[in-house]
């Protein structure tokens, strides 16, 4: 009896750390194996919309600011760019996602026709798989609203930065500084949510925004000075 009891105690002592390690290992696997590509669709739309609103509105305002020092002209240009861009993003995203929805629905119908050839599979998996597939379908209205909202949030940055500054050169500098800061924040946020390299993402977004504003300002200044 003694050896058996001792063996049982030893086995009990060994079982506890093994079970704890297994649980910790499983938790680490669950954290490390999270598929961040699941975020790619909505993250792409949100980051694209915010950056588009920020860069396009700021570039429009900088372009008008290159030939007109009037604050009213700059604000009206930025506001028009915000409204037009938000509507354009919403309509474009709605049409794009609706096309994707039509393709996925057509594919589901073809898959259902193939499943009907095997009655057992339809009886066991048909209802649950159909519900899961319907839940995973893209939502055109949701995508359109998210894109319009993201665009508007980005476009508000240069508008707010320029709204209360009368001095022409100071206004241009403040707009450029506010847009640069927002570009860094958007680049950091997109990289953080997608677990991508942060510095590379921030620099890519920042340099792209600077180029857009500089090209728009320079070309508008050139055309405006030529007397056209």
CORMOVEN-V763488 format. One record per residue. RES is the residue in one letter. OMEGA is omega in whole degrees, -180 to 180 (* if undefined). D_FIRST is the distance of its C-alpha to the first C-alpha in Angstrom with 1 decimal. Layout:
res	omega	d_first
RES	OMEGA	D_FIRST
RES	OMEGA	D_FIRST
This chain:
res	omega	d_first
X	-176	0.0
X	179	3.8
X	-180	5.7
X	179	5.3
X	179	6.1
X	179	8.6
X	179	10.0
X	179	10.6
X	179	12.3
X	179	14.3
X	179	15.3
X	179	16.4
X	-179	18.3
X	-174	20.0
X	-175	20.9
X	179	23.1
X	180	25.6
X	180	25.9
X	179	26.8
X	179	29.3
X	179	30.9
X	179	31.3
X	179	33.0
X	179	35.3
X	-180	36.1
X	178	37.0
X	178	39.2
X	178	41.0
X	180	41.6
X	179	43.0
X	-176	45.4
X	-175	46.4
X	176	46.9
X	-176	49.4
X	-179	52.4
X	176	55.4
X	176	57.8
X	179	57.3
X	-168	59.4
X	-174	62.1
X	-178	64.4
X	178	64.9
X	178	64.6
X	-179	67.3
X	-178	69.6
X	-180	69.1
X	179	69.6
X	-179	72.5
X	-179	74.2
X	179	73.9
X	179	75.0
X	178	77.8
X	-180	79.0
X	-173	78.9
X	-177	80.6
X	179	83.2
X	178	84.3
X	179	84.5
X	176	86.4
X	-180	88.9
X	178	89.5
X	178	89.8
X	177	92.2
X	178	94.4
X	178	94.2
X	-177	95.6
X	-180	98.9
X	180	99.0
X	-178	98.2
X	-179	98.4
X	-179	95.1
X	179	95.9
X	-180	96.1
X	-179	92.8
X	180	91.0
X	177	92.6
X	179	91.6
X	180	88.0
X	177	87.8
X	177	89.4
X	178	86.9
X	-177	84.0
X	-178	85.2
X	-179	86.2
X	179	83.1
X	178	80.7
X	180	82.5
X	179	82.5
X	-179	78.8
X	-179	78.0
X	180	80.1
X	179	79.0
X	179	75.3
X	-180	75.9
X	-178	77.7
X	-178	75.2
X	178	72.1
X	175	73.8
X	176	74.5
X	179	70.9
X	179	70.0
X	-180	72.4
X	-178	70.9
X	178	67.2
X	178	68.2
X	178	70.1
X	177	67.1
X	178	64.8
X	177	67.3
X	179	67.2
X	179	63.4
X	178	63.4
X	178	65.8
X	-179	63.5
X	-179	60.5
X	178	62.4
X	180	62.3
X	-175	58.6
X	-179	58.1
X	-180	54.4
X	178	54.3
X	-179	56.9
X	-176	54.9
X	-168	51.6
X	-170	52.9
X	-174	56.6
X	-176	56.6
X	180	54.0
X	179	55.3
X	179	58.8
X	-180	58.1
X	-180	56.3
X	179	59.3
X	179	61.8
X	-178	60.0
X	-180	60.1
X	179	63.9
X	-179	66.1
X	-177	68.2
X	-179	71.8
X	179	72.8
X	179	69.8
X	180	70.5
X	180	74.2
X	-180	73.6
X	-179	71.1
X	179	73.5
X	180	76.5
X	180	74.5
X	178	73.2
X	-178	76.7
X	179	78.2
X	178	75.7
X	-177	76.6
X	-180	80.3
X	-176	80.3
X	179	79.5
X	178	82.9
X	179	84.8
X	-179	83.4
X	-176	83.9
X	-169	87.6
X	-170	88.5
X	-178	89.4
X	-177	90.9
X	-177	94.6
X	-171	95.1
X	-176	95.2
X	177	93.6
X	180	91.0
X	178	90.1
X	180	89.6
X	180	87.4
X	178	85.3
X	180	84.8
X	-179	83.8
X	-180	81.3
X	179	79.8
X	179	79.4
X	179	77.8
X	179	75.3
X	178	74.4
X	178	74.1
X	-180	71.6
X	179	69.6
X	177	69.7
X	178	68.6
X	-178	65.7
X	179	64.6
X	179	64.8
X	-179	62.8
X	-179	60.2
X	-179	59.6
X	-179	59.5
X	178	57.5
X	177	60.4
X	-171	61.8
X	-176	63.4
X	180	66.2
X	180	67.4
X	-180	67.6
X	-179	69.5
X	179	72.0
X	-180	72.6
X	-177	73.4
X	-179	75.4
X	178	77.6
X	177	78.2
X	178	79.4
X	-180	81.7
X	-179	83.2
X	180	84.0
X	-178	85.6
X	-180	87.6
X	179	88.9
X	179	89.9
X	-177	91.6
X	-178	93.4
X	178	94.7
X	177	95.8
X	-180	97.6
X	-180	99.2
X	179	100.5
X	-180	101.6
X	-179	103.6
X	176	105.3
X	179	107.2
X	*	105.9
